[in-house]
Amino acid sequence: MVEALFAGTGREDDAGLIVSELSTNAILHTRSGSAGGWFGVEVRLPEDGPAYLGVSDLGGAGRPLLERQRAEGQLAVGGFGLMIVRDLAVKLSQVGSPAIGHTVWVHLDLKAKDEHVGVAAE
């Protein structure tokens, strides 16, 4: 659905990957993946300026980790998704809490069709 909304922007695949990763994280790491759980996707595609892509979850035991974590100094399997999202976006951030849920969101520059902008997470 997101790729269809972004059709013709040159960032269709990036937008789809971002929402897929954020949605998967909501299901795997929050109460959104429990029986009766849900998550929401919000997309704003303005005529001018960056697009907004956000995924809201039901919260869980902690906060989304926007940086790759190492276990005892060794790389673990997984944990690369938000790094990929960060590299595709102009901005990656989050709001919320474990108790009420989080929204992890990005701004995606539609003018940088063939470039991967990449910025530090906030």
N, C-alpha and C positions, 0 to 999 in steps of 0.2 A: 504494500500500500504506500509506504513512504517513498520507495523508488518511483512509483507512478506519479506521486505528487511533485517530485523533483525532476521529472522527465524534461529533457531539453536544457537543463542547467549545466550539464557536464559533471555534476556531483551526485548523480543518482546512486551509484554504487557506494560512495562514501556515506551518504545519508542512510542508506539501507543497513550498512555495516554498523554504523553508530547506534541506531535504534535497536538492531539485533543484539549487540553486545550489552547495552544498558538494560534491555528487557530480560536477557538471559541472567544477568547479575541480580536483577530484582527477584526472579524466580528461584535462583539457587541460594541466595544469601540473605533473604528476608522472609517475613511472614507471608509475603505475596505468593510464595510457592507452596504454602500449606493448603489443606482442604478449605475451600471457601475463600481463598485469597484472590487478590486481583492486583493489577498494576495499570497505570494509565500512561498514555503517550500523548504528548502535546507537541504540535508542529506549528511554527509560524514562519511563513514564507513571504516576507515583505517585498515590495517592489524595489526598494532601495535599502541597502545595508545587509548585514549577515542574517542568515536564517537561524531560528531557534529550534532546537530539538531537546525535549526533556522527557524523562521517564520517572514517574512517581511510584513509590512502593509503600508497603505497609510497615516498614521498619523492622528491626530485629535486634540482635545482640550487640551490634556495634555500628560504626559509621563506615561508609564506603571508603576504601583505601585508594587514593588517587595515585599512589606510587607503588612500584613493584616491591614486594617484600621478600626477603631471603630467610630461609629457615636455617639457623645455626651456620650462617656464612655460605650455605650452598643454595643453588637455584632449585626451586621446586617446580613441578609441572604446573602449568597454568599461571594465571596472574598477569598475562600480557595484554589482555583485552582493553583495559583502561589506558594503557600506554599507547596502544594503536589509536584509540579514540582521541587521546590528547594530541597525537601527532597529526591527525586529520583536521582538528578544530583550531579556530582562532582562540577560543577560550573554553575551558572545562572547569565546572564548579559544581557545588552541591549546596543544598539548604535542607534543614529539617533536623530530626533527632531519631534515635532508635525507638523512642516511645510513640511518636506520632507518624513516623515515616520520613522518607527522604525524597527529594527530587534531585537527580543528577542530570545536569544539562550542559549543552554546548552551544556555542555560536559557530556556525559554519559559513565561511566566506564563499559566496557564490561567484565572486569575481576571480578567485584563484582556482579556476577549473582544473588546470593541469599541474598545480603545485600543491605540495603538502606543507602547510604553514607551520604547524607545530609550535606550541608554547608551553611554558611551565603551568602545571595545575595550580589552582588556588584552593 
